[in-house]
Amino acid sequence: MQASPAQVTPAQLPGFFERQGLPPVVCVFGDTPLLIDDALQLIRHHARQQGIDERLRWLQDAQFDWQQLFDQSASLSLFSSVRLVELEMPEGKPGRDGGDALRQYAQAPAADQILVVIGPKLKQEQLKAKWYKELTSQGLLVNANSPDRAALPRFVQSRAQRHHIQLDTAATQLLADWFEGNLLALDQELQKLALSDLRQPITAEAIQSAAEDQSRFNVFALQEAIIQADLDNALHRLARLFEEDVEPAILNWMLQREWQTLSNLHQATNFSDACRRNGVWRNQENAYRQFCQRMSAPALSKAAEILTRIEFAFKRDSGEHYPTLVTHLVTLYCRPQQVLGIRP
């Protein structure tokens, strides 16, 4: 009977290494780049503490030579007896040859190298693959998935402590609501707060006021203007974002999240309960009720179409002007009756 893999989160890695050391095989799979990077940094740090200074990084592609797994131990330098080998599988699909190679390696891991396999969150059929079962049974599995909504405030508090920040309960919940699904942006915001002179513990009001006082006009200030149907402020804040070279992925995420929230609220039988499930604060409930009322089914359909075009303009260079499309969507969110039927 195959042994069950030892499983930890990135935050649990230091304790695991202290108790059991660095295993010959470590698998890091997850849907959150920030947590994957956390895990890799901790693994590398522990390896250096153990005198493992050499590190190789491989990226699996169609031409990847799986024989490298077995050949590297013969080419160690004179200065190291053990090497850290990182193998990234972008799709988590090694193929037949790769699967056979990983199974063979798992049956007899090299004594002179630590293999770290990195990949995305795996689907159910991948979790049943023989290569995955044999590889994880020989070492450690690190789950680098985003915490669910219920665990997110606790994650925010833990992350804040890493940056030596104290947050009150409302501030923690505010950041959890703002950054659900985008933990990299959360970490960047915490770094900014760590450099600020805000009095600790930092309150939700202080975070919101700081965004306005510093005229940062970030995506959340834009989001607030959209919710309130304040078109003039929304367009002003959007213009400032473009002037400051806003990261399109973060802006797109906010615009898509608003569409998803509205869609979920439209389908709800209990509006208040749906608001809580979708991360809408109680003091925002009336604003979202009005948002839903002005965004009819045709308006939501039009918004979905523009969101798709925005994605194509950003990722595939479709030829459409990205700022124009975003401006049109923001205007639609604020004044749908004026926009419906008008093509950007």
Summary of the structure (lengths in Angstrom):
residues: 344
radius of gyration: 24.0
end to end distance: 61.6
largest distance: 72.6
contacts: 993
relative contact order: 0.09
helix: 60%
strand: 10%
